[in-house]
Amino acid sequence: MKRVLELPIGSRLTVMIVAIMFVSMAGLGALLYNRAYQISYEGAVNDLAAMANDQTDRVADWFADRETAIAAQAASPSLARALAAFRESLDAEGASLAAVRAAYTSASPQPAGAPGAYGRVHDRQHADFARMLEGFGYYDVFLFDPDGWLVYSVTKEAEFGTNLVSGTYADSGLGRVVREAAAAPAGSVAVSDIGEYAPSGDAPAAFMAAPVFDERGERLGLLAVQIPIGDLSALVSQASLLGAHGDMYIAGADGRARTYSRLGDRFEVLTPLPERAFVTALRAGETGLHHGVEGITGLDSIVYTLPVDVDFADWTLVAELDRQEYLAGLISLRNGVVLFVVVGLAVGVGLSVLVARTITRPLRDFLASMNAVSGGDHTASVATADRLDEIGTMGRDLVAFRDRLAEAEHLSAQQEEDRQDQQRVVDRLGAAMRGLADGDLTQRLEERFPDSYEQIRADFNGTVDAMRDIIGAVMENAQEVQARAEEISGASDHLSQRTESQAATLEETAAAMDELTTSVRSTAEGAAEVADAASKARRGAEESGAVVKEAVGAMSEIEHSSTGITQIIGVIDDIAFQTNLLALNAGVEAARAGEAGRGFAVVASEVRALAQRSAEAAKEITGLIETSSRQVESGVSRVNRAGDALSVIVGQVAEISDLIDGIATGAQEQSVGLSEINGGVSQLDQMTQQNAAMVEENTAAGATLKQEADRLMQIVSKFRLGGPAQAPGAPRRAPAAPSDARPRQVSGDTVWTEF
């Protein structure tokens, strides 16, 4: 693309025109081809669908015709008579069906047949059934009795003479239709799906069967036929629109073919179809259009599947159309489109060259005029200025540009003169500005400037005069500020010294007050402890008085108990006396009794001795109790005196406790007052410290102000005013004398002021 953009305009125009024509014609050709392809595709799909629908109808009609024929043949009286004759021939002579089967299934190409009645019936009926087989194109014709025994067959294969309900071939297609028809009413037909049939060498076979009744309506047996698969395949493959590689066949739900391929050796009946997308779909019961899929032939095909309307099986008709065949008609159209594009490009190249020349020749003339103007020829003519197209507009613009260049050259000379005047003004003004930068405020521009710059000279001189006045005033103010800064600095130094002294004094006072507060607080705490001890002593004395009273009561009770014990002992003494008398009487009576009362006399003697000892013991106890009573009386007297003394002590302890409580309360109040005083002193100390800090900050600010004033004097001293302005060394005002550091007393007001 970059190389194309670097080509000359003529070549680029040719390339662009050819490219536009190519894109247009190629797009139109592609649009036509795509439309034709769409029409061809839709036509092929519609034709394929119509053909498939027609073939399914033909297959359904084909089976319906044969079912009708079988039903009519089963209802024929002649067939009923023939079936009855075969059954009667077997029953009349007791002929064995096995013998008949052996006779007719021998290896001889012309078997002799069964002897007797069956043979005669067979010879009479066989020709009629053979004509029936050939006339309808059946593979075989069968007659069954009501129990399912095969009593007649045209071809007499291995199933002849066997029972198709319960025998070896009961699970075959023939066995299934026999069982179904055996229970069916008159006029009905049973049809089987196509499957392997063992008696025919596992060849594909399908069967139809219908019940046979006599004139009385009694069931005689069944008529069955074997359907030719080749006729069905020929019917399905009769499609003229399939082309050389198209195919049409019937497939079952198991994915196996039910008819032959019209292409010959692609597949056989009942062989599994190759794995294709549409085969997988029909196994799942899905039918419809499949485009752009691989067909049975392996080619890119359109496949249309449609269910076949039969009752006995789940069949699907498959119609395949090769993509290349239905697109064959588009090849000539494609070739025509290509030829159209090539011829159109050739014509476009010729036209583009002519158009490019009509544009490039005037452009070359215009380029020559531009080169002349750019070379400085402001009188050169422009040949294309008379054209009416865009190139003429460009020529007229070039003429205007040429005229403006001539005018610009004249203006450039005038501007050069102005530049020189401006340079002179700038040089003189720069010299004066450099003098100002050096601090020389005596600089002035006395020489006149050109008229256009004269106002600048006047403004500069006015500015210098104003600056000289301002700097003079600043110098005077700076000297005044310097003097005041020195005074403030000196006063701040004195104030700082006095504040520091006051802060030290307050700090010592605060420390002393703190110690005094601590001592008073300790005294108050000790007084509180003494008061507590006195209270405890008072309570102890009161408790002791109560104990003494209880002891006096206990002594009285002991004395009362002693009196009771004395009375009891008197009773015991009386009992001992009476016992002694009784023992004495007993001894007298025992002595009177003689030898017989000797033992009793001994006992009476012992009792008298015990009574004597009891009386003596009672006397001793009485003496002890009397002694104890006297001691108890003495103890009661002493306890009473102790109680009186304790009462006196309790009163004195109460007085002492009250005095100590008063002392403790006073000490506590004194401690609280000192704490408040200490807090005030501490607060005053903090404010003094803050004042000291503020004084230090003020001192530092004064020093900074003095430094800034000195610096300002140094700065303004650089200017030369050339007038009577005060010099930096002018006399300064003396600083104020420091006041007495002793603080004044405040009369009549003791309230602290917090800052």
LODRENKOL-612607 format. One line per field, with one value per residue (C-alpha): residue in one letter; x, y, z. Coordinates in Angstrom, 2 decimals, m for minus. Example, Ala and Ser with C-alpha at 12.3 -4.5 7.8 and 13.67 -1.06 7.14 Angstrom:
2
res <- A/S
X <- 12.30/13.67
Y <- m4.50/m1.06
Z <- 7.80/7.14
***
This chain:
755
res <- M/K/R/V/L/E/L/P/I/G/S/R/L/T/V/M/I/V/A/I/M/F/V/S/M/A/G/L/G/A/L/L/Y/N/R/A/Y/Q/I/S/Y/E/G/A/V/N/D/L/A/A/M/A/N/D/Q/T/D/R/V/A/D/W/F/A/D/R/E/T/A/I/A/A/Q/A/A/S/P/S/L/A/R/A/L/A/A/F/R/E/S/L/D/A/E/G/A/S/L/A/A/V/R/A/A/Y/T/S/A/S/P/Q/P/A/G/A/P/G/A/Y/G/R/V/H/D/R/Q/H/A/D/F/A/R/M/L/E/G/F/G/Y/Y/D/V/F/L/F/D/P/D/G/W/L/V/Y/S/V/T/K/E/A/E/F/G/T/N/L/V/S/G/T/Y/A/D/S/G/L/G/R/V/V/R/E/A/A/A/A/P/A/G/S/V/A/V/S/D/I/G/E/Y/A/P/S/G/D/A/P/A/A/F/M/A/A/P/V/F/D/E/R/G/E/R/L/G/L/L/A/V/Q/I/P/I/G/D/L/S/A/L/V/S/Q/A/S/L/L/G/A/H/G/D/M/Y/I/A/G/A/D/G/R/A/R/T/Y/S/R/L/G/D/R/F/E/V/L/T/P/L/P/E/R/A/F/V/T/A/L/R/A/G/E/T/G/L/H/H/G/V/E/G/I/T/G/L/D/S/I/V/Y/T/L/P/V/D/V/D/F/A/D/W/T/L/V/A/E/L/D/R/Q/E/Y/L/A/G/L/I/S/L/R/N/G/V/V/L/F/V/V/V/G/L/A/V/G/V/G/L/S/V/L/V/A/R/T/I/T/R/P/L/R/D/F/L/A/S/M/N/A/V/S/G/G/D/H/T/A/S/V/A/T/A/D/R/L/D/E/I/G/T/M/G/R/D/L/V/A/F/R/D/R/L/A/E/A/E/H/L/S/A/Q/Q/E/E/D/R/Q/D/Q/Q/R/V/V/D/R/L/G/A/A/M/R/G/L/A/D/G/D/L/T/Q/R/L/E/E/R/F/P/D/S/Y/E/Q/I/R/A/D/F/N/G/T/V/D/A/M/R/D/I/I/G/A/V/M/E/N/A/Q/E/V/Q/A/R/A/E/E/I/S/G/A/S/D/H/L/S/Q/R/T/E/S/Q/A/A/T/L/E/E/T/A/A/A/M/D/E/L/T/T/S/V/R/S/T/A/E/G/A/A/E/V/A/D/A/A/S/K/A/R/R/G/A/E/E/S/G/A/V/V/K/E/A/V/G/A/M/S/E/I/E/H/S/S/T/G/I/T/Q/I/I/G/V/I/D/D/I/A/F/Q/T/N/L/L/A/L/N/A/G/V/E/A/A/R/A/G/E/A/G/R/G/F/A/V/V/A/S/E/V/R/A/L/A/Q/R/S/A/E/A/A/K/E/I/T/G/L/I/E/T/S/S/R/Q/V/E/S/G/V/S/R/V/N/R/A/G/D/A/L/S/V/I/V/G/Q/V/A/E/I/S/D/L/I/D/G/I/A/T/G/A/Q/E/Q/S/V/G/L/S/E/I/N/G/G/V/S/Q/L/D/Q/M/T/Q/Q/N/A/A/M/V/E/E/N/T/A/A/G/A/T/L/K/Q/E/A/D/R/L/M/Q/I/V/S/K/F/R/L/G/G/P/A/Q/A/P/G/A/P/R/R/A/P/A/A/P/S/D/A/R/P/R/Q/V/S/G/D/T/V/W/T/E/F
X <- 0.00/2.87/4.43/1.11/0.81/4.32/3.46/2.76/m0.80/m1.48/m0.41/m2.38/m5.50/m5.14/m4.67/m7.61/m9.99/m9.00/m9.35/m12.80/m13.97/m12.56/m14.22/m17.53/m17.59/m16.26/m18.83/m21.62/m20.43/m20.18/m23.68/m25.09/m23.29/m24.47/m28.03/m27.87/m26.35/m29.15/m31.78/m30.12/m29.80/m33.40/m34.58/m32.53/m33.85/m37.44/m37.06/m35.42/m38.18/m40.93/m39.26/m38.91/m42.55/m43.63/m41.54/m42.92/m46.43/m45.52/m44.04/m47.15/m49.36/m47.19/m47.75/m51.43/m51.95/m50.34/m52.29/m55.49/m54.46/m53.61/m56.90/m58.83/m56.96/m57.57/m61.28/m61.42/m63.66/m61.30/m58.39/m60.56/m61.48/m57.81/m56.74/m59.59/m58.56/m54.97/m56.18/m58.68/m56.04/m53.83/m56.68/m58.37/m55.53/m53.64/m50.73/m47.80/m46.84/m43.27/m43.41/m44.91/m42.13/m39.51/m41.02/m41.11/m37.82/m35.49/m32.41/m34.04/m34.81/m38.15/m39.36/m41.80/m44.27/m46.26/m48.33/m52.02/m54.60/m52.11/m50.21/m53.35/m54.46/m50.97/m50.85/m54.23/m53.53/m49.81/m50.07/m52.63/m50.42/m47.36/m49.24/m50.27/m46.60/m45.46/m48.38/m47.84/m44.08/m44.04/m41.00/m43.19/m46.81/m47.74/m50.88/m51.21/m53.79/m55.30/m52.57/m49.73/m48.60/m47.31/m49.32/m48.33/m45.53/m44.63/m40.86/m40.96/m37.84/m36.74/m39.79/m42.22/m44.06/m43.06/m45.07/m44.44/m46.14/m44.00/m41.44/m37.88/m38.78/m41.36/m39.18/m38.78/m40.77/m43.06/m43.69/m44.63/m47.18/m48.64/m49.24/m50.71/m53.01/m54.15/m56.00/m57.04/m60.55/m61.48/m60.17/m57.15/m53.53/m50.42/m47.12/m43.58/m40.50/m37.68/m35.29/m32.97/m34.89/m33.02/m34.82/m33.76/m30.13/m30.56/m31.55/m33.60/m37.31/m40.66/m43.99/m47.73/m50.43/m54.25/m56.79/m58.89/m62.53/m65.06/m68.63/m69.85/m67.30/m65.15/m61.41/m59.67/m56.15/m53.88/m52.58/m49.05/m46.67/m42.98/m42.56/m39.79/m37.27/m35.91/m39.22/m39.37/m35.78/m36.49/m39.55/m37.63/m34.68/m36.89/m35.88/m34.65/m33.43/m30.79/m28.04/m25.08/m24.06/m27.41/m29.15/m32.50/m33.21/m35.16/m33.51/m34.88/m34.73/m31.84/m29.67/m29.73/m30.81/m34.15/m33.60/m30.64/m28.59/m29.26/m25.49/m24.86/m22.26/m22.62/m24.47/m26.76/m30.15/m29.93/m26.28/m25.52/m25.25/m21.94/m21.68/m23.03/m24.72/m28.10/m27.85/m27.33/m30.31/m32.69/m31.68/m32.90/m36.15/m35.17/m35.95/m35.61/m33.03/m29.28/m27.17/m23.42/m23.01/m21.15/m23.40/m23.19/m20.92/m18.53/m19.31/m20.56/m24.31/m27.77/m29.65/m33.42/m34.99/m38.73/m40.69/m42.50/m46.20/m46.45/m47.93/m45.74/m42.28/m40.45/m38.94/m37.30/m36.80/m33.33/m32.72/m29.15/m28.09/m24.45/m23.56/m21.42/m24.26/m26.91/m24.32/m23.23/m25.41/m23.56/m20.19/m21.09/m22.43/m19.20/m17.12/m19.27/m18.80/m15.02/m14.96/m17.11/m14.70/m11.62/m13.12/m14.36/m10.91/m9.32/m11.78/m11.27/m7.49/m7.88/m10.39/m8.30/m5.23/m7.22/m8.75/m5.35/m3.83/m6.56/m5.62/m1.81/m1.03/m2.58/m0.99/2.44/1.84/0.68/3.80/6.06/4.36/4.77/8.48/8.89/7.08/9.03/12.24/11.48/9.94/6.98/6.05/5.78/2.50/0.23/m1.08/m3.90/m5.54/m8.10/m9.49/m12.93/m12.23/m10.39/m7.00/m8.07/m9.01/m5.55/m3.99/m5.94/m4.94/m1.31/m1.65/m3.01/m0.20/2.37/0.96/0.98/4.62/5.56/3.71/5.33/8.78/8.04/6.75/9.86/12.12/9.97/10.06/13.87/14.06/11.66/13.72/16.89/15.12/13.74/17.20/18.64/15.85/16.33/20.09/19.73/16.88/18.89/21.89/19.64/17.94/21.32/22.17/18.92/19.76/23.04/21.11/21.82/18.56/20.16/19.81/17.72/17.14/17.89/18.25/14.97/13.67/11.81/8.22/6.78/9.07/9.13/6.40/8.59/11.39/9.01/7.53/11.03/12.14/8.90/9.36/12.95/11.83/9.05/11.42/13.93/11.24/9.98/13.45/14.23/11.07/11.86/15.35/13.95/11.34/13.99/16.13/13.14/12.22/15.83/15.84/12.49/13.63/16.69/14.45/12.03/14.93/16.42/13.07/12.35/15.70/14.91/11.38/12.71/15.12/12.37/9.98/12.56/13.26/9.54/9.09/11.93/10.39/6.97/8.48/10.14/6.87/4.95/7.45/7.12/3.33/3.44/5.53/3.22/0.16/1.74/2.52/m0.99/m2.51/m0.34/m1.45/m5.09/m4.67/m3.01/m5.81/m8.35/m6.54/m6.46/m10.18/m10.82/m8.78/m10.70/m13.98/m12.82/m11.77/m15.14/m16.94/m14.65/m15.43/m19.13/m18.87/m16.89/m19.64/m22.20/m20.06/m19.82/m23.59/m23.94/m21.41/m23.42/m26.56/m24.71/m23.47/m27.02/m28.21/m25.34/m26.38/m29.99/m28.89/m26.77/m29.86/m31.76/m28.88/m28.84/m32.51/m31.96/m29.06/m31.37/m33.82/m30.98/m29.93/m33.50/m33.60/m30.30/m31.66/m34.84/m32.81/m30.62/m33.73/m35.13/m31.83/m31.74/m35.27/m34.38/m31.36/m33.54/m36.03/m33.24/m31.84/m35.24/m35.41/m32.29/m30.27/m32.77/m32.43/m28.63/m28.21/m30.82/m29.06/m25.85/m27.71/m29.36/m25.95/m24.57/m27.57/m27.14/m23.46/m24.35/m26.99/m24.42/m21.94/m24.66/m25.48/m21.81/m21.38/m24.49/m23.05/m19.76/m21.60/m23.68/m20.50/m18.98/m22.13/m22.20/m18.56/m19.33/m22.32/m20.18/m17.57/m20.29/m21.63/m18.11/m17.65/m20.97/m19.86/m16.52/m18.17/m20.59/m17.70/m15.90/m19.07/m19.23/m15.57/m16.13/m19.09/m16.85/m14.19/m16.77/m17.85/m14.27/m13.43/m16.49/m15.31/m11.80/m13.27/m15.35/m12.29/m10.20/m13.00/m12.99/m9.20/m9.40/m12.15/m10.14/m7.02/m8.99/m10.44/m6.95/m5.61/m8.35/m7.65/m3.92/m4.62/m6.66/m3.90/m1.34/m3.45/m3.67/0.10/0.68/m1.69/0.13/3.42/2.11/0.91/4.28/6.01/3.73/4.50/8.19/7.75/5.83/8.56/11.17/9.14/8.77/12.52/13.20/10.71/12.43/15.81/14.41/12.85/16.20/17.93/15.34/15.70/19.49/19.02/16.57/19.12/21.76/19.43/18.39/21.98/22.74/20.65/22.23/19.63/21.80/19.63/19.39/18.01/19.25/22.27/22.27/24.50/21.97/21.56/19.02/16.67/18.06/16.22/13.87/15.30/14.19/11.61/11.95/11.68/9.79/6.11/3.52/0.86/m2.76/m4.79/m8.22/m8.55/m7.36/m9.02/m6.62/m6.75/m6.11/m4.57
Y <- 0.00/2.38/1.79/2.53/5.84/6.80/6.35/9.35/10.66/9.21/5.75/6.02/7.09/4.13/1.74/3.22/3.09/m0.48/m1.48/0.12/m1.60/m4.92/m4.68/m3.63/m6.32/m9.01/m8.08/m8.10/m11.44/m12.90/m11.61/m13.16/m16.43/m16.58/m15.85/m18.52/m20.92/m20.19/m20.74/m23.98/m25.17/m24.37/m26.02/m29.13/m29.31/m28.85/m31.44/m33.88/m33.38/m33.78/m36.90/m38.37/m37.66/m39.23/m42.33/m42.80/m42.61/m45.19/m47.52/m47.20/m47.84/m50.82/m52.49/m51.52/m53.14/m56.36/m56.42/m55.99/m58.80/m61.15/m60.36/m61.04/m64.27/m65.44/m64.74/m66.72/m69.84/m71.78/m71.13/m72.14/m75.38/m76.04/m75.51/m77.74/m80.41/m80.40/m80.74/m83.52/m85.46/m85.53/m86.52/m89.10/m91.54/m90.50/m89.48/m88.17/m84.54/m85.50/m88.13/m85.59/m83.14/m85.81/m86.70/m83.11/m81.79/m84.51/m83.64/m84.67/m81.76/m83.40/m85.16/m88.00/m86.39/m87.89/m90.93/m91.17/m88.45/m85.62/m86.34/m86.21/m82.92/m81.47/m82.45/m80.87/m77.55/m76.96/m75.50/m72.90/m71.70/m71.62/m69.34/m67.20/m66.92/m65.90/m63.58/m61.49/m61.88/m63.65/m65.57/m68.29/m69.06/m70.84/m72.57/m73.18/m75.02/m73.22/m74.62/m73.13/m76.24/m75.48/m77.89/m76.46/m74.38/m73.73/m73.87/m76.26/m75.08/m76.17/m74.68/m76.99/m79.39/m77.56/m75.60/m71.85/m71.08/m73.20/m74.84/m74.08/m71.04/m69.57/m66.45/m65.74/m63.11/m65.81/m67.15/m63.67/m63.01/m66.54/m65.89/m62.47/m63.63/m66.71/m64.44/m61.80/m61.43/m62.01/m59.44/m58.42/m58.87/m59.23/m57.91/m58.43/m56.24/m57.32/m59.66/m62.65/m65.84/m69.02/m71.47/m69.23/m69.17/m66.08/m64.08/m60.92/m61.65/m60.11/m61.88/m61.23/m63.49/m63.46/m65.80/m68.18/m69.00/m71.35/m70.54/m71.13/m68.70/m71.36/m70.69/m73.10/m71.75/m69.10/m67.89/m66.43/m65.12/m64.15/m60.65/m60.15/m57.59/m56.86/m55.46/m53.09/m51.95/m51.36/m49.33/m47.14/m46.50/m45.35/m41.67/m39.79/m36.68/m38.38/m38.14/m40.47/m40.43/m39.91/m42.70/m43.52/m46.38/m47.39/m47.72/m49.09/m47.56/m49.93/m48.17/m51.09/m50.91/m52.41/m52.06/m52.31/m49.34/m48.15/m47.69/m51.42/m52.45/m49.61/m51.80/m54.83/m55.28/m55.61/m54.48/m51.65/m48.30/m46.38/m43.97/m40.68/m37.75/m38.46/m42.19/m41.23/m38.88/m41.48/m43.94/m41.30/m40.93/m37.55/m36.87/m33.89/m32.08/m32.53/m30.28/m30.25/m33.74/m36.80/m39.24/m43.02/m42.55/m40.40/m37.29/m33.93/m34.36/m33.11/m35.80/m35.74/m38.30/m38.95/m41.55/m44.23/m44.55/m48.29/m49.84/m52.91/m51.23/m47.97/m47.22/m44.07/m43.18/m41.72/m39.60/m38.44/m35.91/m35.20/m31.53/m31.41/m32.75/m30.26/m27.45/m28.56/m25.91/m23.14/m23.87/m22.12/m19.17/m18.98/m19.06/m16.30/m14.15/m14.60/m13.69/m10.63/m9.47/m9.96/m8.06/m5.32/m4.92/m4.61/m1.89/m0.21/m0.08/1.71/4.21/4.87/5.71/8.26/9.83/10.00/11.86/14.49/15.18/14.79/17.08/20.22/19.27/19.24/22.77/23.91/22.38/24.30/27.57/26.74/26.06/29.47/31.31/29.43/30.40/34.10/34.98/37.04/37.94/34.37/33.51/30.65/28.68/26.87/29.96/30.11/26.55/26.14/22.95/22.39/22.72/26.19/27.08/25.97/28.16/31.23/30.57/30.39/33.81/35.28/33.64/35.12/38.62/38.21/37.11/40.33/42.41/40.46/41.20/44.94/44.65/42.71/45.65/48.03/45.64/45.51/49.29/49.03/46.21/48.31/51.19/48.72/47.23/50.65/51.29/47.87/48.39/51.75/50.50/47.38/49.46/51.54/48.39/46.86/50.02/49.64/46.00/47.17/49.53/52.78/54.72/57.78/56.19/58.19/58.12/61.66/61.02/60.96/57.71/57.37/58.58/55.07/54.37/57.82/56.81/53.92/56.41/58.62/55.65/54.39/57.74/58.02/54.51/55.28/58.45/56.55/53.75/56.26/57.81/54.38/53.06/56.27/55.82/52.14/53.02/55.49/52.96/50.23/52.40/53.08/49.35/48.47/50.87/49.62/45.99/46.66/48.19/45.22/42.76/44.45/44.66/41.03/39.97/41.76/40.36/36.87/37.13/38.33/35.64/32.91/34.18/34.25/30.75/29.39/30.96/29.55/26.15/26.15/27.31/24.58/21.97/23.19/23.21/19.72/18.49/20.24/18.73/15.30/15.71/16.92/14.12/11.61/13.15/12.95/9.34/8.54/10.33/8.33/5.11/6.13/6.95/3.57/1.85/3.81/2.74/m0.87/m0.50/1.00/m1.87/m4.35/m2.75/m2.83/m6.47/m7.22/m5.56/m7.76/m10.82/m9.83/m9.53/m12.95/m14.36/m12.92/m14.56/m17.86/m17.67/m17.13/m20.13/m22.22/m21.14/m22.09/m25.45/m26.11/m25.60/m28.17/m30.64/m30.22/m31.11/m34.18/m35.32/m34.93/m37.27/m39.71/m39.55/m40.37/m43.28/m44.60/m44.36/m46.23/m48.83/m49.34/m49.89/m52.35/m54.23/m54.36/m55.75/m58.25/m59.40/m59.86/m61.89/m63.95/m64.72/m65.93/m68.14/m69.93/m71.93/m71.26/m67.45/m67.38/m66.44/m63.76/m62.40/m62.03/m60.10/m57.88/m57.18/m56.11/m53.90/m52.23/m51.62/m50.05/m47.85/m46.72/m45.81/m43.95/m41.87/m40.99/m40.05/m37.84/m36.04/m35.43/m34.13/m31.84/m30.41/m29.85/m28.17/m25.83/m24.92/m24.36/m22.17/m19.96/m19.66/m18.91/m16.13/m14.72/m14.95/m13.23/m10.36/m10.03/m10.21/m7.45/m5.23/m6.03/m5.10/m1.74/m1.08/m2.02/0.34/3.18/2.15/2.04/5.59/6.87/5.03/6.61/10.08/9.37/8.05/11.22/13.42/11.42/11.61/15.39/15.49/13.24/15.37/18.56/16.97/15.79/19.28/20.77/18.24/19.15/22.87/22.39/20.27/23.12/25.61/23.28/22.99/26.78/27.12/24.42/26.18/29.48/27.67/26.32/29.79/31.23/28.57/29.43/33.13/32.28/30.32/33.23/35.65/33.41/33.32/37.11/37.45/35.15/37.12/40.38/38.95/37.73/41.14/42.81/40.40/41.08/44.84/44.55/42.46/45.04/47.78/45.74/45.31/48.97/50.11/48.73/51.45/54.77/57.47/60.51/62.71/63.72/60.35/59.17/56.87/53.50/54.86/57.43/57.79/55.50/55.97/54.54/51.51/51.98/51.28/48.02/48.27/46.83/43.03/42.98/42.16/44.63/43.59/43.61/45.46/44.38/41.38/37.85/36.13/34.23/35.09/32.22/33.01
Z <- 0.00/0.78/m2.64/m4.34/m2.48/m3.62/m7.33/m9.57/m9.63/m13.09/m12.02/m8.80/m10.67/m13.00/m10.10/m8.18/m11.15/m11.95/m8.28/m8.01/m11.19/m10.02/m6.62/m8.18/m10.86/m8.54/m5.91/m8.49/m9.85/m6.36/m5.57/m8.73/m8.10/m4.48/m5.54/m8.21/m5.70/m3.24/m5.92/m7.03/m3.45/m2.59/m5.82/m5.10/m1.53/m2.67/m5.44/m3.02/m0.44/m3.05/m4.42/m0.92/m0.09/m3.38/m2.74/0.79/m0.63/m3.27/m0.64/1.53/m1.52/m2.51/0.87/0.89/m2.52/m1.39/1.85/m0.16/m2.50/0.37/2.12/m1.12/m1.77/1.82/1.37/m1.91/m1.63/m3.87/m1.49/1.45/m0.35/m1.15/2.49/3.66/1.16/2.45/6.03/5.14/3.19/6.27/8.59/6.31/5.97/9.07/6.94/8.90/8.18/8.91/6.16/3.79/4.69/4.10/0.74/m0.53/0.92/m0.44/m2.44/m5.69/m7.98/m8.86/m5.72/m6.23/m3.86/m1.05/m1.79/m1.03/m0.56/0.25/m2.93/m5.01/m3.43/m3.86/m7.51/m8.10/m6.23/m6.72/m10.20/m9.07/m6.20/m8.48/m10.89/m7.94/m6.88/m10.34/m10.95/m7.79/m7.68/m4.30/m3.18/m1.58/m0.65/2.62/4.00/7.76/9.81/12.83/15.13/13.12/11.22/7.73/5.55/2.16/0.64/m2.97/m2.46/0.53/2.32/5.78/7.52/5.58/7.83/11.04/13.55/13.23/16.53/18.82/16.59/15.56/13.46/15.82/16.39/12.67/10.81/9.44/12.94/14.20/11.43/11.88/15.59/14.91/12.09/14.00/16.42/13.88/12.45/8.83/6.38/8.47/7.35/9.54/8.10/9.46/9.32/7.02/8.83/8.37/7.55/8.46/6.09/3.19/4.29/6.50/3.46/4.09/4.05/4.94/5.33/5.15/6.62/6.64/8.31/6.14/7.00/5.35/4.31/7.87/9.29/10.89/10.93/8.55/8.92/7.41/4.06/4.18/1.51/1.46/0.00/m2.60/m1.23/m4.70/m5.92/m2.93/m3.54/m7.22/m6.31/m3.84/m6.20/m9.10/m8.89/m11.96/m10.07/m7.93/m10.53/m10.86/m7.20/m5.46/m3.61/m2.03/0.37/3.46/6.87/10.10/13.56/14.31/11.72/9.25/5.62/4.57/0.80/m1.57/m2.72/m6.26/m6.64/m6.39/m3.83/m1.30/1.21/1.40/3.03/6.84/6.90/9.37/7.67/8.03/10.92/9.61/11.31/9.73/10.65/14.29/14.04/12.56/15.29/17.75/15.79/14.26/10.59/8.31/6.18/6.67/4.42/4.08/5.57/4.40/2.58/2.31/m0.72/1.32/m0.75/0.47/0.13/0.99/2.89/3.44/5.78/6.01/8.02/5.97/6.77/7.57/10.70/11.08/11.41/12.17/8.75/7.43/3.76/3.13/0.00/m0.77/m3.43/m4.32/m3.89/m7.02/m9.16/m8.15/m8.50/m11.99/m13.63/m11.77/m13.41/m16.67/m14.69/m12.71/m15.91/m17.41/m14.33/m14.47/m18.17/m17.46/m14.76/m16.97/m19.95/m17.65/m16.13/m19.58/m20.56/m17.21/m17.67/m21.02/m19.66/m16.55/m18.67/m20.71/m17.60/m15.89/m18.87/m18.80/m15.19/m15.16/m18.19/m16.59/m13.29/m14.91/m16.30/m12.86/m11.28/m13.69/m12.71/m9.02/m9.50/m11.19/m8.38/m5.70/m7.50/m6.93/m10.28/m9.12/m12.73/m14.06/m15.86/m14.75/m17.75/m15.92/m14.42/m17.25/m16.68/m15.09/m13.16/m9.88/m11.58/m12.82/m9.25/m8.13/m10.88/m9.78/m6.19/m7.34/m9.04/m5.80/m3.87/m6.30/m5.76/m1.98/m2.12/m3.94/m1.37/1.46/0.07/0.23/3.77/4.79/3.85/5.90/8.86/8.71/9.25/12.18/13.64/13.62/15.45/17.95/18.51/19.36/21.84/23.41/23.77/25.54/27.69/28.59/29.73/31.99/33.37/34.19/36.17/38.07/38.72/40.31/42.64/40.84/41.09/39.44/36.01/33.52/29.73/28.61/24.83/22.91/21.32/18.04/18.28/18.61/21.60/23.27/25.73/26.92/27.80/29.73/31.59/32.48/33.90/35.90/37.25/38.36/40.17/41.95/42.94/44.33/46.53/47.67/48.51/50.46/52.52/53.04/54.31/56.84/58.04/58.22/60.49/62.74/62.83/63.69/66.63/67.94/67.54/69.71/72.41/72.30/72.46/75.53/77.33/76.52/78.02/81.32/81.38/80.74/83.67/86.07/84.86/85.37/88.92/89.73/88.28/90.45/93.58/92.79/92.13/95.59/97.21/95.41/96.61/100.25/100.02/98.58/101.53/104.04/102.35/102.49/106.23/107.07/105.01/106.92/110.27/109.20/108.21/111.60/113.48/111.51/112.43/116.16/116.01/114.47/117.24/119.93/118.38/118.43/122.14/122.98/121.30/123.12/126.52/125.82/124.82/128.04/130.15/128.44/129.14/132.85/133.03/131.45/133.95/136.90/135.50/135.07/138.69/139.91/137.95/139.39/142.88/142.18/140.76/143.88/146.04/143.99/144.17/147.99/148.16/145.96/148.14/151.23/149.54/148.78/152.49/153.60/151.13/152.52/156.07/155.20/153.30/156.37/158.55/156.05/155.91/159.71/159.85/157.15/159.19/162.26/160.27/158.75/162.19/163.28/160.27/161.34/158.84/156.05/156.30/156.47/152.80/153.09/156.19/154.14/151.47/154.07/155.58/152.18/151.52/154.91/154.13/150.75/152.38/154.92/152.19/150.23/153.31/153.83/150.18/150.34/153.31/151.47/148.39/150.58/152.09/148.65/147.36/150.36/149.74/146.01/146.86/149.03/146.26/143.70/145.93/146.24/142.40/141.77/144.02/142.22/138.78/139.78/140.80/137.52/135.60/137.38/136.55/132.89/132.71/133.88/131.31/128.50/129.27/129.32/126.07/124.41/125.46/124.12/120.85/120.38/120.97/118.51/115.90/116.24/115.82/112.73/111.19/111.72/110.27/107.24/106.67/107.07/104.53/102.03/102.47/102.00/98.90/97.43/98.30/96.79/93.62/93.35/93.82/91.20/88.79/89.46/88.84/85.51/84.45/85.44/83.36/80.45/80.92/80.92/77.68/76.15/77.27/75.66/72.45/72.61/73.16/70.19/68.06/69.06/68.12/64.80/64.18/64.87/62.47/59.76/60.34/59.97/56.82/55.42/56.10/54.29/51.30/50.98/51.50/48.03/46.40/45.48/45.77/45.03/47.38/51.08/52.29/55.72/55.60/57.32/60.09/61.37/65.15/66.77/69.74/73.01/74.37/77.34/80.80/82.37/85.17/88.65/88.61/91.93/91.32/92.54/95.05/94.04/96.63/97.65/95.32/96.12/93.16/90.88/87.21/84.82/81.46
***
